Amino acid sequence: MEKYRCTVCGYIYDPKVGDPDHGIGADTSFKDLPDDWVCPECGAPQDQFEKI
């Protein structure tokens, strides 16, 4: 699974870790995130992320 970077603040979404503080478990790929998930650092929507 690939990592994605927020182009607004630089936050890296790592699917191996997920986003446990916001209910996203480990091994959740970026494409499987809920539609309402936003960057936990700056609140940017998913369309502001790029694959790295």
DALIN-V335874 format. One record per backbone hydrogen bond with DSSP energy under -0.5 kcal/mol. CO is the residue of the C=O (numbers start at 1). NH is the residue of the N-H. If there is no record, write none. Layout:
BEGIN
co	nh
CO	NH
CO	NH
END
This chain:
BEGIN
co	nh
3	52
4	13
5	50
6	10
11	6
11	13
12	14
13	4
13	15
14	17
14	18
15	27
15	28
19	22
19	24
20	23
23	25
24	19
25	28
27	29
29	32
30	33
34	37
39	43
44	39
45	48
46	49
48	7
50	5
END
